């Protein structure tokens, strides 16, 4: 897993942040490494012209308390358990987990393609579309190993 950043003080800054009710959690985001030695996030950034930052880190999450969202059922369960007026209460999620990982992004996106603004599933689609690729987020500094690559 790789993380690209403009900030070299990741763990220091992570411990000062608080979770909110919002579309996405606050933390260190990472994405899987592809066979070309770029992360899915880097490929997405290159395809859209979005910058990645000058620092690159290998992220090794401690999966013991990472919530895995890999299909529509697990995404719906996340919303059913932690939704606070159409947004996820990430503060509540952070009391139960040290991070979250979204897998099978393309499948999740496809499963929600027909959802429109009036649907009860709209918040799910909004979250999935905000991800851009398979990715995860760790919000507890002790729940990952961080290895600087450059």
N, C-alpha and C positions, 0 to 999 in steps of 0.2 A: 504494500500500500504506500502511496506517495502523497505528500502534502507540498504544495507550492505556496510561498508566502512573500510578502513584502516586509515582514517583521521577523527579526531574529530572536525576539524574546517571547516565544510562544507560550511556554509553561508559566512564566512570570505573569503574563497578561491573562492567561486562562484562569488562574486562581482568583482574580479580581472581578470576574464577570458573573452576573446573575442571570438566570433563565427568565424568560418572559412568556406570556401567551402570545404566540406569533406563528407565522407560517413555518419557519425553520428554527432549530435550536441554535444557541450560541456555543461555539467551541472550536476545536481544531478539526477541520474538514479534510478528508482524504478520499482517494479513489484508487481502484485497482491498477496495477501495472499491466500493460499490454505487451505482447511479444516484441514490439518495436522499442521497448524500454522507455516509453512515454506512458504517463497515466491517462486514464480516460478523460480526466479533467483537462490535462494539457492538450489533448487532441481536440476537445470541445473548444477550448480557448483559442487554439490556432484556427479552427474553422469559423469562429465568430469575430476574431480580431480583439478578443478580450485578453488583457495582460495577465500573466501568471505570477509575477514577482521574481525577485532575484535569488531567493533562498529555496532550496529543495531539501526535503526531509523524507527519510524512510520512516513510516509509522508502523508500529507493531502493537495493535490493540490487545488488551487483555479481554478476551471474549467472555469471561466468566459472568459479567453483568452487562453485556451489550445486548440491547434489544434488536433482533433481526427482523426486518420487514422484507419478505421475499415474494409475496403474492397479495392479491386483492383481499383475501381473508385476513391476513395479518395486518394489512393497512387499515381495514375497517375496524379491527379489534383495537388498534392504537387509538383511533378516533373515538370509538365507543367508550374506552376506558379513560381517556385523558382530555376530551374536548371540553372547552370552556367557552361557550357562546361562539361556536364555529371555528375557533382557533385551538390548537393544542396548547395545553398548559404545560410547557416544558419544565417549569419548576417542579410540578408533580412527577413528571417522567424522571427528572433527575434525582428524585428521592428514591426511586426504585431501580434505576439503571445508571451506569456510568457513561453510556453513549448509545448511539443507534446506528445501524447500518442498513442501507437500502440496497437490495440486490434485485436483479432482473428488471432494471429500469425500463427497457424497451417493452417488456411484457406488461408492466404496470401502466405505462403510457398507453399502450394499445387497448388494454382493458377499460380504460377511462375515456377513450377518444370520443365517444358519442355523448358524454355527459355535458349538459348545458348549464348555464348560469342559474337557472331556476331549480335545478336538481339538488336533492339533499346530499348527493355525492360531490357537489362542486368543490367543497373544501379539500376533499381527497385529491381531486384532479389538480387543484391549485398547488398543493404540496408537491405532487409528482412532477408537474411542469417546472417547478422552481429548482428541482434537483439537477437537471441537465445531463446527468449520467449516473451510473452506479457509484455510490459514495457512502461515506459514513461520517459521523461526527462524535468526537469524544469531548466531554465537558469536565471530567475529573482528571487532574494532572497525574494522579497515581494509577490511572487505568490504561497507560500506554507507555511504550518505549519510543523515544524520539532520537533518530540517528541522523545528524546533519550529513548531507551529501555534497552540498556546495553552498 
